[in-house]
Amino acid sequence: MLKSRGATFEVSDKTPAKMSYRMRQSDIREYLDDLKHDEGVVPEAFVIFDDYEKFPNYAANFVYTPEKTGLTQEHVDQALKILGVEDGK
């Protein structure tokens, strides 16, 4: 879906599957901190796809994907906008 809308990048990683609804923001923060401190990597941009509606600390990077519908083209378009990929550019 991403490439068909103009993305020229690869998805490079994902957070561990251990996350719980209550702790997801903390787990994401820990994951990003670990990337920076352990691997020296600071993502230029990132998107969080999740079916949990409340991510206030990452609102600018968050795309809500309801469990009922899963990932849709609309969600992909929102993600590409967050990542700076618009109109196939």
C-alpha positions as CSV (number, residue, x, y, z in Angstrom):
1,M,0.0,0.0,0.0
2,L,2.8,2.4,0.8
3,K,4.7,2.0,-2.4
4,S,1.6,2.3,-4.5
5,R,1.1,5.8,-3.1
6,G,4.6,7.0,-3.8
7,A,6.7,5.8,-0.8
8,T,10.3,5.0,-1.8
9,F,11.4,3.9,1.6
10,E,11.4,0.6,3.5
11,V,9.8,0.0,6.8
12,S,12.9,-0.4,9.0
13,D,11.6,-1.8,12.2
14,K,8.7,-2.2,14.7
15,T,8.3,-2.2,18.4
16,P,8.4,-5.4,20.3
17,A,5.2,-7.4,20.6
18,K,5.3,-7.2,24.4
19,M,3.4,-4.0,24.5
20,S,0.2,-3.8,26.5
21,Y,-2.6,-1.2,25.9
22,R,-1.8,0.6,29.2
23,M,2.0,0.8,28.5
24,R,2.2,1.4,24.8
25,Q,3.4,5.0,25.0
26,S,6.0,4.1,27.5
27,D,7.2,1.2,25.3
28,I,7.4,3.4,22.3
29,R,9.4,6.0,24.1
30,E,11.7,3.3,25.4
31,Y,12.1,1.8,22.0
32,L,13.0,5.2,20.5
33,D,15.4,5.9,23.3
34,D,17.1,2.5,22.8
35,L,17.5,3.2,19.1
36,K,19.2,6.5,19.9
37,H,21.4,5.3,22.8
38,D,22.2,1.7,21.8
39,E,22.4,2.1,18.0
40,G,23.0,5.8,17.5
41,V,19.9,6.0,15.3
42,V,17.4,8.9,15.5
43,P,14.5,8.3,13.0
44,E,14.0,11.2,10.6
45,A,10.3,10.4,10.7
46,F,8.1,7.7,12.1
47,V,4.5,6.6,12.2
48,I,2.6,4.7,14.9
49,F,-0.2,2.6,13.6
50,D,-2.4,1.4,16.5
51,D,-5.9,0.4,17.4
52,Y,-5.7,2.2,20.7
53,E,-7.1,5.7,20.4
54,K,-5.1,7.6,23.0
55,F,-1.5,8.6,22.2
56,P,-1.3,12.2,23.2
57,N,2.5,12.3,23.5
58,Y,2.8,11.1,19.9
59,A,-0.2,12.7,18.3
60,A,1.8,14.1,15.4
61,N,3.1,10.6,14.5
62,F,-0.1,8.6,15.2
63,V,-2.6,7.0,12.9
64,Y,-5.5,5.3,14.5
65,T,-6.4,2.0,12.9
66,P,-9.6,0.6,14.4
67,E,-9.4,-3.2,14.9
68,K,-12.7,-3.5,13.1
69,T,-11.4,-2.2,9.8
70,G,-7.6,-2.7,10.1
71,L,-5.2,-0.7,7.9
72,T,-7.0,1.1,5.1
73,Q,-5.8,3.2,2.2
74,E,-6.9,6.3,4.2
75,H,-4.6,5.3,7.0
76,V,-1.7,4.8,4.6
77,D,-2.4,8.3,3.1
78,Q,-2.3,9.8,6.7
79,A,1.0,8.0,7.4
80,L,2.6,9.2,4.2
81,K,1.6,12.8,5.0
82,I,3.3,12.4,8.4
83,L,6.4,11.0,6.7
84,G,6.5,13.8,4.2
85,V,5.4,11.8,1.2
86,E,2.5,13.4,-0.6
87,D,1.1,13.1,-4.1
88,G,3.6,10.4,-5.2
89,K,6.6,12.6,-4.4
